[in-house]
Amino acid sequence: MTVGLTDSRTVGLCLLAVLAYQSDGPTVRRSDQGRPWRPDERSMITDFSYVRALAASPDWLFAATTHGLVIYDRRRRAWQPPVTVLDGYPQQPVRGAIAEPGGNAVYLALDLGYARYDLITRQWDRVAGAPPPPGAALSVESALNEAPAAQAFRALMLTDARLRPHHFTAAARTPDQPDLYLGTDGMGVLRVDPMTGQSEPLTYGLLAPGAGAVAAGPGGVWVATDARPVAAGGDRSGFTWVSEDLSATTTSEGGGAALGFTFLQGRRLVARGSTLWLATERGLYAVDNGSYRSREYDVGRGLPSEDVTSVAPAPDGVWVGTSRGLAVVGGDGKATAIGSRGVVVLSLLAVGDSLWVGTTTGLALLAPGARDLVAAPAPPSLHVPIYGIARVGTTLVVLTGDRLAWQTPAPDPRNPTPGWNLTPLPPQLGRPTALAADSGGVWLGGTTGLAWVDARTGAARVLTMPWDVPAAVRDVVVDRSMLWVATDSGLVRFDRDAARR
């Protein structure tokens, strides 16, 4: 018999009640004080490895995690864009989940009532209170008792690639297929064959909530995730490849060493050919983007300091900025210090064979073939720390702690020294952290927001925290129609045109 939408919601509510507590409180609605965003205009991907509840229907697998709801298309074997706090995901802990029978919705049990998410309309309905519970949901132990082979491989399934033990946290299955789905506390979702006990990880999301640096690649982006503590001890940091449509991710904590990647904070990331170059507080990493095997550069391998602040493409390698000077890694893989040691480099921009360098005392230039930096002509107001450098067309743009400076063409041929236009930073931005050029202007990242600044008018369009962006911005990359923003809560993908409006 076909179950209608009204009947299916009733059934879903009754099933869900086994997981919810009764309450007489009012209906809970999301209060959105930022601009209205359509789901196709903004999405966030973060760490979805800790699963609190699972629910499955013939078409979908719903996984309620600590940081969002992730939805797996069982027929296409691909993930849908995740649903996070930016989209109204409950900030209360999720206690359980039930898929709507015959529908495309899931009910999440909360401490007070439930929340229903409809995949088709992408809307939330929330009610504080639920009817008395009939029946029971599938527990992990009940699921494993029905699959003795899986029970036998339990310890093996729950040990990750770094030999850290984990636990099952949730279970789900559907009557149409024999597959069993098990959630974990750090390994995401496993699909298990109950007859053979063989398991397949349905990995999705970043290695950690904090995204420190991002670089564009063909069909997606690479993200360097900042370290986070894991239950088994130690920190988890590494790289995640995110497809442009957010349907798939791949992660690596590897590095080809027993301890894996040991950096705590990814600062800037450059993709050149098959190599990712990452600036960190523990040196420079050169990482193969296929195998994720890495080579580390530190003081012993030619850098002025292990405190690497920035990286930029060089003619046959990369420029490396550190807190004690500049270096270059050539095509032979060797690092060589350049110029005076002790210069604190904050930012880099390569233009042809020349290199613009932002330091704590202003803007400098390394000309082609030169062995040391020279100070760039600039007014006294720019003899301050330069946190970012970009180029919009032929206009050079630099970022200080409180303003943008636009280098204008020389007004008089007899005086070839260019002039500068200064634009105050929007106060809603907080402390500036990132600068990225785009057609017609620049993007600014800050500790409390993200801003678009028009090059012609100097007008700023600010997206504030927490309604538009979830947390402090660390890096910004423009890639065709998408704007990728690394934040302390994850990687946010914006439709570029929508973010500029």
C-alpha positions in Angstrom: 0.0 0.0 0.0 1.2 3.5 -0.8 1.9 5.8 2.1 0.7 9.4 1.6 2.7 12.4 2.7 0.4 13.1 5.7 0.4 9.5 6.8 4.2 9.2 6.4 4.8 12.2 8.6 2.5 10.7 11.2 4.4 7.4 11.1 7.7 9.3 11.2 6.6 11.3 14.3 5.5 8.1 16.1 8.8 6.3 15.3 10.8 9.3 16.3 9.2 9.7 19.7 11.2 6.7 21.0 14.2 9.0 20.9 12.8 12.4 22.0 11.7 13.9 25.4 8.4 15.5 25.8 8.2 19.3 26.3 5.6 22.0 26.5 7.9 24.7 25.1 7.2 26.8 22.0 8.1 26.0 18.4 11.8 26.6 17.8 12.7 28.6 14.6 16.1 29.7 13.3 16.8 33.4 13.8 18.8 34.5 10.8 20.1 38.0 11.1 22.3 37.9 8.1 21.3 38.1 4.4 19.1 35.3 3.0 21.1 32.7 1.2 19.8 30.0 -1.1 21.4 26.5 -0.6 23.1 26.7 -4.0 24.7 30.1 -3.1 26.5 28.9 0.1 27.5 25.6 1.6 30.0 24.6 4.3 32.0 21.4 4.6 33.7 20.5 7.8 34.5 17.5 10.0 31.6 15.0 9.8 33.5 12.1 11.3 31.6 11.9 14.6 28.2 10.3 13.9 25.4 10.8 16.4 22.5 9.1 14.6 21.8 7.3 11.3 18.6 6.8 9.3 18.2 5.1 5.9 15.5 5.0 3.2 15.5 3.2 -0.2 17.1 6.3 -1.7 19.0 8.1 1.0 21.3 7.6 4.0 21.0 10.4 6.6 23.9 10.8 9.0 23.5 13.3 11.8 27.0 14.3 13.0 28.4 16.7 15.5 28.8 19.4 12.9 26.0 18.8 10.4 23.7 16.5 8.6 25.3 14.7 5.6 23.1 12.9 3.1 24.3 10.0 0.9 22.6 9.2 -2.4 22.5 5.4 -2.2 21.6 4.9 -5.9 24.2 7.3 -7.3 26.8 6.5 -4.6 27.5 10.2 -4.1 27.1 12.8 -1.3 24.7 15.7 -1.4 25.9 19.2 -0.2 25.9 19.0 3.6 23.5 20.8 5.9 25.3 22.6 8.7 24.6 25.3 11.2 24.7 27.9 8.4 21.6 26.1 7.0 19.7 25.7 10.3 21.2 22.4 11.6 20.2 22.1 15.3 22.9 23.2 17.7 21.4 20.9 20.3 22.9 17.4 20.4 21.0 14.9 18.1 19.8 11.9 20.1 18.4 9.8 17.2 17.1 9.8 13.6 14.2 8.3 11.6 13.8 8.5 7.8 10.4 9.4 6.7 8.8 6.3 5.2 8.4 6.6 1.4 9.6 10.2 1.5 12.7 12.4 1.3 12.9 13.7 4.8 14.5 12.8 8.1 13.4 13.4 11.7 16.1 14.3 14.2 15.4 13.7 17.9 16.7 16.5 20.2 16.7 17.0 23.9 13.5 19.1 23.5 11.4 17.8 20.7 12.4 17.1 17.1 13.5 18.7 13.9 12.4 17.6 10.4 14.5 18.3 7.4 13.0 17.9 3.9 15.7 17.2 1.2 13.5 18.4 -1.6 12.4 21.7 -0.3 15.6 22.1 1.9 13.4 23.4 4.7 13.4 22.7 8.5 10.3 22.2 10.6 10.9 22.3 14.4 8.5 21.4 17.2 9.3 21.3 20.9 7.4 18.2 22.0 6.5 14.8 20.7 3.9 12.0 21.2 4.6 9.0 23.5 7.1 6.5 22.0 5.9 3.3 20.5 8.5 0.7 19.4 12.3 1.1 19.4 15.0 2.2 17.0 17.8 -0.1 15.8 20.7 -0.1 18.3 24.3 -0.9 17.4 24.3 -4.1 19.4 21.0 -5.3 17.8 22.4 -4.6 14.4 25.7 -6.5 15.1 23.8 -9.4 16.6 22.0 -9.8 13.3 25.3 -9.8 11.5 27.7 -12.3 13.3 30.4 -11.9 10.6 30.5 -8.2 11.2 30.6 -8.7 14.9 33.7 -10.9 14.4 35.5 -8.1 12.5 34.4 -5.4 14.9 37.8 -4.5 16.3 39.4 -4.4 12.8 36.6 -2.2 11.4 37.1 0.3 14.3 40.8 0.8 13.9 41.8 3.6 11.5 44.9 3.9 9.3 46.9 5.3 12.2 45.9 2.4 14.5 43.6 4.5 16.6 40.7 2.6 18.1 37.1 4.0 17.7 33.6 3.0 18.7 30.3 2.4 17.0 27.8 5.1 17.8 24.7 4.5 15.6 23.2 1.9 13.2 20.7 1.9 10.4 19.4 -0.5 7.7 16.5 -0.7 5.2 14.3 -3.6 4.2 15.0 -3.2 0.5 18.7 -4.0 0.7 20.9 -6.1 3.0 23.4 -3.3 3.6 24.0 -2.3 7.2 25.2 1.2 8.0 27.2 1.9 11.2 28.3 5.3 12.5 31.5 5.8 14.5 33.1 8.4 16.8 35.8 9.6 14.4 35.7 7.4 11.3 32.4 8.6 9.8 30.1 5.9 8.3 30.8 2.3 7.4 28.7 0.3 5.0 28.8 -3.4 6.1 27.8 -6.6 4.4 26.1 -8.5 7.2 26.8 -11.9 5.5 30.6 -11.5 4.9 31.4 -8.8 7.5 33.3 -6.8 4.8 33.1 -3.1 5.3 33.5 0.0 3.1 34.2 3.5 4.6 31.8 6.1 3.3 34.3 8.9 4.0 33.1 12.5 3.8 34.2 15.8 5.1 37.4 17.4 6.4 39.9 15.9 8.8 39.3 18.6 11.3 36.8 21.5 11.7 39.4 24.2 11.1 40.4 24.9 7.6 43.7 26.8 7.5 44.6 27.1 3.8 43.1 26.3 0.5 44.3 26.0 -3.1 42.3 25.5 -6.3 42.8 22.5 -8.6 41.1 20.9 -11.6 37.5 20.2 -10.5 37.8 21.2 -6.9 40.1 22.4 -4.2 42.7 21.1 -1.7 42.3 22.1 1.9 45.0 22.0 4.7 43.1 21.3 7.9 44.4 22.5 11.2 45.0 19.9 13.9 42.3 18.8 16.2 42.5 16.4 19.2 41.1 12.9 18.7 39.6 10.6 21.3 42.5 8.1 21.0 45.1 10.7 21.7 47.2 13.0 19.5 46.2 15.5 16.8 44.6 15.0 13.4 45.8 17.3 10.6 46.4 16.8 6.9 44.9 17.4 3.5 41.4 17.0 2.0 40.4 17.1 -1.6 36.9 18.6 -2.1 35.2 18.2 -5.4 33.7 21.4 -6.8 30.1 20.1 -6.5 30.8 18.8 -2.9 29.8 15.3 -3.9 33.1 13.6 -2.8 36.1 14.2 -0.6 39.4 12.3 0.0 41.6 12.8 3.0 45.1 12.0 4.1 46.9 12.3 7.4 49.8 10.5 5.7 53.0 12.2 4.6 54.9 8.9 4.2 56.1 9.0 7.8 55.1 7.1 10.8 53.7 10.1 12.6 52.1 11.5 9.5 51.8 15.3 9.1 52.9 17.0 12.3 51.9 20.6 11.6 49.3 22.3 13.7 48.3 25.2 11.4 48.3 25.4 7.6 48.9 29.0 6.7 49.1 29.3 2.9 48.9 26.6 0.2 50.1 26.6 -3.4 49.3 23.9 -6.0 52.0 23.5 -8.7 51.6 20.5 -11.1 51.4 17.4 -8.9 52.9 19.1 -5.8 51.2 20.9 -3.0 53.4 23.4 -1.1 52.1 24.3 2.4 53.5 26.9 4.7 53.2 25.9 8.4 54.6 26.8 11.8 56.7 23.7 11.5 58.3 24.3 8.2 57.4 24.0 4.5 55.7 20.8 3.2 56.1 19.6 -0.4 53.3 17.0 -0.8 52.5 14.8 -3.8 48.8 15.4 -4.4 48.2 11.8 -5.5 50.1 9.7 -2.9 50.3 12.5 -0.3 53.9 11.5 0.4 55.7 14.6 1.6 59.1 16.2 2.0 59.7 18.7 4.8 61.9 21.7 4.7 63.3 23.2 7.8 66.4 25.1 9.0 68.5 22.0 8.4 67.3 21.9 4.8 68.0 25.5 3.9 65.2 27.6 5.3 66.0 30.7 7.4 63.4 29.6 9.9 60.8 26.8 10.4 58.2 29.4 11.1 57.0 29.7 7.5 54.4 32.4 6.9 53.8 32.4 3.1 54.6 30.6 -0.1 54.3 31.7 -3.8 55.1 30.3 -7.2 58.7 30.8 -8.5 59.8 30.3 -12.1 60.9 26.7 -11.4 59.8 26.2 -7.8 58.4 28.2 -5.0 59.3 31.3 -3.0 59.2 30.8 0.8 58.6 33.6 3.4 59.6 33.0 7.0 59.9 34.9 10.2 63.6 35.2 9.7 63.9 35.9 5.9 63.2 34.7 2.4 64.2 31.5 0.6 63.5 29.8 -2.7 63.1 26.1 -3.5 64.3 25.4 -7.0 63.5 22.7 -9.5 66.2 20.5 -8.0 64.3 20.5 -4.7 67.0 22.4 -2.8 66.1 25.4 -0.6 68.4 28.5 -0.6 68.1 31.5 1.6 68.0 34.9 -0.2 69.1 38.2 1.1 69.5 39.4 4.7 68.4 37.1 7.5 66.2 38.5 10.2 63.6 40.1 7.9 60.1 39.1 9.0 58.2 38.1 5.8 54.4 38.2 6.2 53.2 37.9 2.6 54.3 37.2 -1.0 53.1 38.0 -4.6 55.0 36.7 -7.6 54.6 38.8 -10.8 56.6 37.3 -13.6 60.2 36.9 -12.4 59.8 39.6 -9.8 58.6 39.1 -6.2 56.7 41.5 -4.1 57.3 40.9 -0.4 55.3 42.2 2.6 57.4 42.6 5.7 56.8 44.0 9.2 58.3 47.3 8.1 56.6 47.7 4.7 56.6 46.6 1.1 59.8 45.3 -0.6 60.7 44.0 -4.0 63.0 41.3 -5.2 63.9 42.1 -8.8 64.9 39.4 -11.3 68.4 38.2 -10.6 68.8 40.3 -7.5 70.3 38.9 -4.4 68.5 41.0 -1.8 65.3 42.9 -1.2 64.9 46.6 -1.8 62.3 48.8 -0.2 59.5 49.8 -2.5 58.6 53.5 -2.8 55.6 54.1 -0.5 54.3 56.8 1.9 55.1 56.6 5.6 51.6 55.3 6.3 52.7 52.1 4.5 55.9 51.6 6.5 53.9 49.1 8.6 53.3 45.3 8.5 51.9 44.2 5.1 49.7 41.2 5.6 48.7 40.6 2.0 49.6 41.6 -1.5 47.4 41.1 -4.7 47.1 42.5 -8.2 43.9 43.6 -9.8 44.7 44.0 -13.5 47.8 46.1 -13.4 47.0 47.7 -10.0 49.0 46.5 -7.0 47.0 46.2 -3.8 48.5 45.8 -0.3 46.8 45.0 3.0 47.8 46.5 6.3 46.3 46.2 9.7 43.8 49.0 9.1 43.6 49.8 5.4 44.0 48.8 1.8 46.4 50.6 -0.4 45.9 50.8 -4.2 49.0 51.7 -6.2 47.9 54.1 -9.0 49.7 54.8 -12.3 52.2 57.7 -12.2 50.2 60.9 -13.0 53.2 62.7 -14.5 55.7 61.1 -17.0 58.4 63.3 -15.5 57.8 61.7 -12.1 57.6 58.0 -12.6 57.0 57.2 -8.9 53.5 55.8 -8.6 51.0 57.2 -6.2 48.8 55.3 -3.6 45.1 55.5 -2.8 44.3 54.4 0.8 41.0 52.8 1.8 40.1 52.2 5.5 39.2 48.6 6.3 35.6 47.9 7.3 35.5 47.7 11.1 33.2 44.6 10.9 36.1 42.7 9.3 38.1 42.5 12.5 41.8 41.8 12.3 42.7 41.2 8.6 43.9 37.7 7.7 43.7 37.1 4.0 43.6 39.0 0.6 42.6 37.6 -2.8 42.3 39.4 -6.1 39.1 39.1 -8.3 37.9 40.8 -11.4 37.1 44.4 -10.4 38.2 44.2 -6.8 39.5 42.2 -3.9 38.3 39.8 -1.2 39.4 40.4 2.4 39.3 37.8 5.1 39.2 38.8 8.8 38.7 37.5 12.3 35.1 38.5 12.3 34.0 38.6 8.6 34.6 38.5 4.9 34.5 41.6 2.6 34.4 42.4 -1.1 35.9 45.8 -2.0 35.2 47.3 -5.3 38.4 48.6 -7.0 36.6 51.5 -8.7 34.7 53.0 -5.8 36.4 51.5 -2.8 32.9 50.5 -1.5 32.9 47.4 0.7 30.3 44.6 1.0 30.8 42.9 4.3 29.6 39.4 5.2 29.7 39.1 9.0 30.2 36.3 11.5 28.3 34.2 12.5 25.3 34.6 10.1 27.1 34.9 6.8 30.5 33.2 7.6 30.7 30.8 10.6 34.0 31.8 12.1 37.3 33.6 11.6 38.5 33.6 8.0 42.0 32.2 7.4 42.3 32.0 3.6 40.4 32.9 0.5 40.6 31.5 -3.1 38.7 32.6 -6.2 38.0 29.8 -8.7 35.9 30.5 -11.7 32.3 31.0 -10.4 33.1 29.8 -6.9 34.6 31.6 -3.9 36.3 29.2 -1.4 36.8 30.5 2.2 38.8 28.6 4.8 37.5 29.3 8.3 38.0 28.1 11.8 34.7 26.1 11.5 35.3 24.6 8.0 35.5 25.4 4.3 32.7 27.6 2.9 31.9 27.6 -0.8 30.1 30.7 -2.0 28.6 31.4 -5.4 30.9 34.3 -6.2 28.3 36.5 -7.8 25.9 36.0 -5.0 28.6 36.9 -2.4 29.4 40.1 -4.2 25.7 41.3 -4.3 
